[in-house]
Amino acid sequence: QLYDDLHRVDEPTWTHARTAADGLLLAIAFDTTFRRANVVLLTPENFGPIDKKTGRMPVEIEPEHAKTEQPYMSELRPRTVKLLAEFQGVWRPLLGNQGTPYLFPEEGLDDPARQRTAVTRVASRVARLVRRRLDVDFCLHDLRRLLATIYAEANPGDERTAQLKL
């Protein structure tokens, strides 16, 4: 719905681009159940080629960036892949910071000493967006718990897969 609203904007601004970034970040978090830092710190190198049959796109977090020090694999649904392409072509250039490797540019991400604060700032902004749009208290970590619960309830006896997804 965020992107549908943005399509009606005649003269896109940085603020619209920020909304597009936050919406895409939320879609990626929903598809992957990655931790918030892993989503915020995504770069184009984390994404693989689109599967021509399914329209899905693999996403990998390298072991050195994963909490468990194991590679973390997931994939984006076709709708999220389309949002990603639109974001990169239309909205990302409006955000500036073209020199940063990060998909979602934010002040402080390039500085290891300030990175944690920058990730928290992005996650808080997404939480405020959800609260404004849906009137629901939200944090990205709640989304991980929700998706694990949905999977576990739909697949009784397969708690291991839910754990692996997280």
N, C-alpha and C positions, 0 to 999 in steps of 0.2 A: 504494500500500500504506500509506503514511503516513496518508492520509485515512481509509482503511478502519479502521486502528487507532484513529484519533481518534474515529470514529463509535461505538466501543465504550466511550468514556469517559462515566461517569455525571455527574461534576461537573467540567466543563472549567475549567482554570486558565490563568493567563498563560503558563505553561510549555507547555501544550498549544497555545495560540494561537501561540506562537513557533515551535513545530514545524510548525504549519499554514502559517505565513508562509514558513518555509524550504523546505517542500515545494512550495508554489506558486511561489516564486522559481526553484526548480530546474526545474519544469515549463515556466515561461515562458522560461527560458534555453535549454532544450532545443528548444522550438518556434521561437524567434526567432533564435538564435545571436547575440543582442546581447552587447556587452561587459558585463562585470560591473557597472560603474558605471551603464550605461544601464538595466540591469534593476533594480538597487537603487533608482535614482532615479525609477522610474516613478510617475506620478500618474494618477488617473482620466482626466485630459484626454488622455493618450497613447492611450487606447483608443477605437476607433470602434464603430459599431453592429454587432450580430451579424447576419451574413448568414443570412436565414431559410431559404434552400435548403440551405446547407452546414453551418450551425451554427458557422462560423468567425468570428473577430473580428479586425479589423485593429488593428495597433499601429504607431504612428509615433513616431520620435525626431526632434525638430526639428533643423534644420541647426546651430543654435548649441550643441546638446548632443552632436553627433556628432563623432567624431574627424576625419572627412573633410570636415566642414562641409557635407555633403549630407544631405538628409532620408533617414532610414533606415526603410524599411517592412518589415513582416513581418506574420504573423498567428498567432493562437492556434488550436490544434485544438479541436474541440468539447469534448473531455474537459477540457482546460485551462480553457475558458470556464466550464464547470460548477464547477470548483474555484475559479475567481476569484469567481463569484457566491456560493458557499458561504463563502469566506474573508471577503468583504466583509460578508455578513450575519451570520455566526456568530462567526468568529474575530477579525477586525480590531477589533471593539469591545472585546474583552478585553485588547488590547495597550495601550490608553490612547493618549495623544498625539493626541487627536482633532483638535487644531488644526493638525497638520502636513499638508501636501498629499500627502505620500508614501504610497504603498500599503503599504510596509514601513517603519513608523516605527522609527527608530534614533536614539539620542542622538548629536547632532553633525551630522546630515544637514542641518539648517536653518542651520548656521553654515559659510559657505564655507571658513573657515580649518580646520575640523575635518572637512569632508566626505570627503576622501580617506581619512582614518583610519577613519571610520565605514563607508565602503564596504568597506574591507579587513576590518574586523571582521565584517561580515555575510558576506562571501565565505568567510572562515575558518570561521565557524560552519557554513555549508552544507557545506564540505569535511569538517568533523568529523562532521557528520550522515551523510554518505555513507560515510565511513570506518567509523563505528560500525555502520551498517546493512548495508553490503556488504563490509566489510573490504577496501576498495580505496582506494589513494591517489588523491586527486582534487583538481582545482581547476577553477573555472568556465572558465578559458581552455582547459583540456584538452578540455572539451566542444565548444568552437568548432572546434578542430582535428579532433576525432573526426567531427563532423557534416560538415565539409568533405571529409574523406577518404572517408567513406561515400558522399557525393554524387558525388565525382569517380570513385570506383571503379564506381559504378552507371551513370555516364554518361561513358564514356571519350571523350576528345576535347572535352569541354565544361568545361574548367577555368575558363573565364571566368565561368560561372554560379556555380561554387563560390566564386570570388573575390568576386563581387558579393554572395553571401549573407553573406560575412564583412565 
